Amino acid sequence: MTTQIQKPSIVWFRQDLRLEDQPALTAAIQKGGPVIPLFIWAPEEEGDWPLGPASCWWIHYSLQNLEKDLQSLGLKLIVRQHASLKVLQDIIQQTGADSVFWNRRYEPYIIQRDAFIKAELQKQGIKAQSFNGNLLFEPWTVLNKQKKPFQVFTPFWKHCLTLEEPEAPLKKPTHALGDSSTIDSSPIQSLGLLPSVRWDAGLEDHWKPGEMGAHIHLKENLEKVIGHYEEQRNRPDIKGTTELSPYLCHGELSVRSIWHAVKHKFGQNEGANAYLRQVMWREFAYHLLYHFPHTPMEPLSPRFASFPWKKNYQHLRAWQKGQTGYPIVDAGIRQLWHTGWMHNRVRLIVGSFLVKDLLIPWQEGEKWFWETLVDADLANNTLGWQWIAGCGADAAPYFRIFNPMTQGEKFDETGDYVRRWVPEIAALPNKYLQKPWEAPEDILRQAGITLGITYPKPMVDHAMAREKALEAFAKI
């Protein structure tokens, strides 16, 4: 009796650059036959949201690490640049592959593209199968009693807690059969993901992209952060958050791995529950993006379509450069510039200043974060900016306008955060650090500060800006 030889399977890597808890890779190995790992660089297929420079930097190094990890299984990563369907069809024709496996994405453009590709492959008799490798719960499986999507987080969170525990993460494969045919592959360097002008030294100092770096980061943060997460997460001056978001964003670490690692280590610890609630906030973001696909560009609340936003490029540019004259705001933007990441509490302060003190549309902030964050995630970015603008699901009321001085004094109590990122005012005593314009001339002189020259004066008066924001809101 002859044994039927299984044909090759293509595993299409996307936002899942890992081997552990990799459903598409696991399915290909279990099917039998050679496995062809594939990464396609096709930014033109990302709709209005091709990846920004910081995310491209991350993917470059993550792909290098994925390539090495796959080699340990005896597999070669194939890298291509072209239309995804054309690439898949070319490799199918060359190798005789009869299956394509991938893990689902949920961005509106990608859902449409993937549905089209799946249909075209199936017409050709190719098995095309997708898996959940990115979320705890698929968006269409979480609905309220009226069978409609949730628009408020707390009921969403409580409902998810009544569902079955998320599945345990799949183990990392120990072996796989590689494809013996010679398949054309582009060098990772040829994708042009690194900046031509090397502004990325701070990113290199701060991050280690790749699955190994993700698991090292997770282990360190389980020990140091999550047990104290509830009381420390709002403090940008200390290591109070896990900084796992880039690894989660690019799929070097699965959300199931995080969920079960935290549960196993801490059980019902208060800090762990607070952290898992934030993990579920990410799920809520994907829930909203899936059910309300217009929200990356348009407000969920229709009344905000007529909000009297201002177009002020000079103000926007000062905000982007961290030159607003408000230290906690400038510190956040400069942290973003240097590391590609910003503390979550500071993201709220920085966002509030843009949309409420400057009345600049939230979409401008959303675009800037998309360009500069290493954890730029369309679902999270959209939810965060619509929340702070007051125009989205579960939004902060528009009249909740963060005061940058009191926020700085409360959450950067020691001043360490501002002093690190705004060193030109570091010599100020704490009393004036968050509002240097109130410091007497002799104290400014002793600190080597000339407002308007060595550090900007406040670009707007916060109290007056707050009143204007409330007047603008009253009009809608």
Rosetta blueprint (number, residue, H / E / L):
1 M L
2 T L
3 T L
4 Q L
5 I L
6 Q L
7 K L
8 P L
9 S E
10 I E
11 V E
12 W E
13 F E
14 R L
15 Q L
16 D L
17 L L
18 R L
19 L L
20 E L
21 D L
22 Q L
23 P H
24 A H
25 L H
26 T H
27 A H
28 A H
29 I H
30 Q H
31 K H
32 G L
33 G L
34 P L
35 V E
36 I E
37 P E
38 L E
39 F E
40 I E
41 W E
42 A L
43 P H
44 E H
45 E H
46 E L
47 G L
48 D L
49 W L
50 P L
51 L L
52 G L
53 P H
54 A H
55 S H
56 C H
57 W H
58 W H
59 I H
60 H H
61 Y H
62 S H
63 L H
64 Q H
65 N H
66 L H
67 E H
68 K H
69 D H
70 L H
71 Q H
72 S L
73 L L
74 G L
75 L L
76 K L
77 L L
78 I E
79 V E
80 R E
81 Q E
82 H L
83 A L
84 S H
85 L H
86 K H
87 V H
88 L H
89 Q H
90 D H
91 I H
92 I H
93 Q H
94 Q H
95 T H
96 G L
97 A L
98 D L
99 S E
100 V E
101 F E
102 W E
103 N E
104 R L
105 R L
106 Y L
107 E L
108 P H
109 Y H
110 I H
111 I H
112 Q H
113 R H
114 D H
115 A H
116 F H
117 I H
118 K H
119 A H
120 E H
121 L H
122 Q H
123 K H
124 Q L
125 G L
126 I L
127 K E
128 A E
129 Q E
130 S E
131 F E
132 N L
133 G L
134 N L
135 L L
136 L L
137 F L
138 E L
139 P H
140 W H
141 T H
142 V L
143 L L
144 N L
145 K L
146 Q L
147 K L
148 K L
149 P L
150 F L
151 Q L
152 V L
153 F H
154 T H
155 P H
156 F H
157 W H
158 K H
159 H H
160 C H
161 L H
162 T L
163 L L
164 E L
165 E L
166 P L
167 E L
168 A L
169 P L
170 L L
171 K L
172 K L
173 P L
174 T L
175 H L
176 A L
177 L L
178 G E
179 D L
180 S L
181 S L
182 T L
183 I L
184 D L
185 S L
186 S L
187 P L
188 I H
189 Q H
190 S H
191 L H
192 G L
193 L L
194 L L
195 P L
196 S L
197 V L
198 R L
199 W L
200 D L
201 A H
202 G H
203 L H
204 E H
205 D H
206 H H
207 W L
208 K L
209 P L
210 G L
211 E H
212 M H
213 G H
214 A H
215 H H
216 I H
217 H H
218 L H
219 K H
220 E H
221 N H
222 L H
223 E H
224 K H
225 V L
226 I H
227 G H
228 H H
229 Y H
230 E H
231 E H
232 Q H
233 R L
234 N L
235 R L
236 P L
237 D L
238 I L
239 K L
240 G L
241 T L
242 T L
243 E L
244 L L
245 S H
246 P H
247 Y H
248 L H
249 C H
250 H L
251 G L
252 E L
253 L L
254 S L
255 V H
256 R H
257 S H
258 I H
259 W H
260 H H
261 A H
262 V H
263 K H
264 H H
265 K H
266 F H
267 G L
268 Q L
269 N L
270 E H
271 G H
272 A H
273 N H
274 A H
275 Y H
276 L H
277 R H
278 Q H
279 V H
280 M H
281 W H
282 R H
283 E H
284 F H
285 A H
286 Y H
287 H H
288 L H
289 L H
290 Y H
291 H H
292 F L
293 P L
294 H L
295 T L
296 P L
297 M L
298 E L
299 P L
300 L L
301 S L
302 P H
303 R H
304 F H
305 A H
306 S H
307 F L
308 P L
309 W L
310 K L
311 K L
312 N L
313 Y H
314 Q H
315 H H
316 L H
317 R H
318 A H
319 W H
320 Q H
321 K H
322 G L
323 Q L
324 T L
325 G L
326 Y L
327 P H
328 I H
329 V H
330 D H
331 A H
332 G H
333 I H
334 R H
335 Q H
336 L H
337 W H
338 H H
339 T H
340 G L
341 W L
342 M L
343 H L
344 N H
345 R H
346 V H
347 R H
348 L H
349 I H
350 V H
351 G H
352 S H
353 F H
354 L H
355 V H
356 K H
357 D H
358 L L
359 L L
360 I L
361 P L
362 W H
363 Q H
364 E H
365 G H
366 E H
367 K H
368 W H
369 F H
370 W H
371 E H
372 T H
373 L L
374 V L
375 D L
376 A L
377 D L
378 L H
379 A H
380 N H
381 N H
382 T H
383 L H
384 G H
385 W H
386 Q H
387 W H
388 I H
389 A H
390 G L
391 C L
392 G L
393 A L
394 D L
395 A L
396 A L
397 P L
398 Y L
399 F L
400 R L
401 I L
402 F L
403 N L
404 P H
405 M H
406 T H
407 Q H
408 G H
409 E H
410 K H
411 F H
412 D L
413 E L
414 T L
415 G L
416 D H
417 Y H
418 V H
419 R H
420 R H
421 W H
422 V L
423 P H
424 E H
425 I H
426 A L
427 A L
428 L L
429 P L
430 N H
431 K H
432 Y H
433 L H
434 Q L
435 K L
436 P H
437 W H
438 E H
439 A L
440 P L
441 E H
442 D H
443 I H
444 L H
445 R H
446 Q H
447 A L
448 G L
449 I L
450 T L
451 L E
452 G L
453 I L
454 T L
455 Y E
456 P L
457 K L
458 P L
459 M L
460 V L
461 D L
462 H H
463 A H
464 M H
465 A H
466 R H
467 E H
468 K H
469 A H
470 L H
471 E H
472 A H
473 F H
474 A H
475 K L
476 I L
